[in-house]
């Protein structure tokens, strides 16, 4: 008998919620909501596509569901998140209304409504439950959640992306809505705490990139550099040439504002060997900041499966921290946290540094690829 672990229990909860949602759908809805069973071949390609722009993420949208179905869909989404993670995702979805107001309620991106809280997509891959492979993906503008279950156990929750636009917006009574406040502030607090010598090693460039470096690539490779905004969409071009021209102009303006030259790109390009400073070089207080920063990413998943507890003193020694851009609040900036089986990226550069992106990845096992390979080869992992 298989020993039940927290990852088995979370997977069982996911499976029950996924079946309940799928059972509520009409045949036409289910045709859109259901995808191929996760596999170690080309049929798994769609599951491995992910986005964080306001493009078609693939699946059944909120708009395409009745209220009871929407409720069941959000229940499934919640099974892959902690309470704080779920609140953050729900808030991000609601920010589409704020962004619509900011931009003057105009149509954008070849859509009837460019900023739309109803255009978040859910898809289940394979049949939930059992001892095979299945998974689910939920995404829309500034949200991408990717989960894989193998042999009844949740084996992957990455890539896990959360963003916010606006990153900061006003509330009544002088309060401020900052969904990713601690994700940003802990990184800045850490870089500001460094001695001049350590800061010189940690700060890779005085200029922040236009976006995070690895983009929405399915897999991460040596030498990866920033992908222009126009390249992070499901289709290469909009059918409407005018909308395509607007997107390209926006993409070009973002890149121009960053002002990145060849040397800047080289300094920040992804390398398997981590850049910046190691946790081993930090003081006790700085290591506490680094651990707290990790928790803003690992704390997105249900508490019982957060990997934070695995980061003992030796593991923390191998985690590296790097920064680019200004250390002043309100200025464009970027940071990277990298270690064995870990890549975290954050940027807040666009819209006058009021447009934030954050992603947690496992370069060796995003989408559970290593586990899938082992499963289909009959290897116990």
Phi, psi and omega in degrees: 000137180287132177291127182281128180245170175305326179290330172292317182293318178297318179298321179296319177296318177300314183298317179297317180292322180294316178297319180298320179292311182300324181293340180275350188271150172287164177305319180294317178297317183294327178299327178276326187280338186257137178238176181299150174298135178304135185210167179264054178202187187295338180296344181269005186300318182296320180299331184270003174270131178215155185218163171225003175272169178280064179243180177288112181274348179091120180131192180268127182277164174303318180302329185275009184237149171287162182306317180295325177290321176300318179300315179295323178297314181290332174296317177298314178305319184294335182291341179263007186228153167287172176300315180296321178296318180294317179299320180295316178296314180298321178294318179300318178299318179293334179296343176302324177293322179293316180295323176300318177295317181301321185268003174086025176053052179252154175284138182218162170058035177063027179243156174296322174228112185294320179251109196219112178291353177268355181259060169243136195246136178236133177218137176254131181253119182082185182264120183298139177095184178077197184247014179266218180237138173201166179195181177209155181225136175229130181196162177184195182302116176072018173221132169211114179242129185227119185230138178231134177243129178230129179053040176077013183230133175291116186250346180207137175231022181233153001294145177235108186245135171222135178225180179204126175215108003286148177289333178221128178216154188281145173238168181298149177075016179085002177287162183231136177265109179228088185302329183247032185304309184290331178298323178279310191292324180294323177296317179294319179299321180293312182294326178291337182280350186284146173293161179306322180295314179291322179298323179297330178275328184280325184274109186280333182204144175286351180247139177275147176289168182286343183198177176285158199285320187277351176057213181255032178297144176295318177230153184259138183224157178307131176088002178302139179231172183304135174267128177302150182309318183297344181267359185251060181220154183297312179261148183294327182216149172286146175299327180275113182301326180294319178292322177297319179296322178296316180296316181296320179295319177296316179299315180295321180294320178297316179295320180295322180295325178291326177065034184279130174254181183304316181296324179294314179299319182296322183293332183253354183302151182290135172226146179297329175279119186299147175258163178094210184248148182273154175303331180297339181271356187266155175285172179301315180295322179290325176294325176296320177296318179297318178295319178296323177295316176303322183294334177289346175258308181293335179284004178283331181270168179309141188306322186290347179243008177300132179280004185302321182297339179285348182270078174284186185299320181293319179294321180295329178304325187272356180275129182252149181233132178223155185223154171215144180097190182285152174263005180275138179297138180091357179254153180301137182202167183208146168218162180223137174237124188219139177196189178303125180057030183215129167217123175239135174227144177223140167215146172220089188231324186279166179051050181056047178057045175224044185204102193251145175232141174214138182218141175243125182227159171241098187304334182267348186209028172304143182063011179068028188297318180295320180293320177299314180301316180295319181300313184283352174256004177071027181260133177280131179240000000 
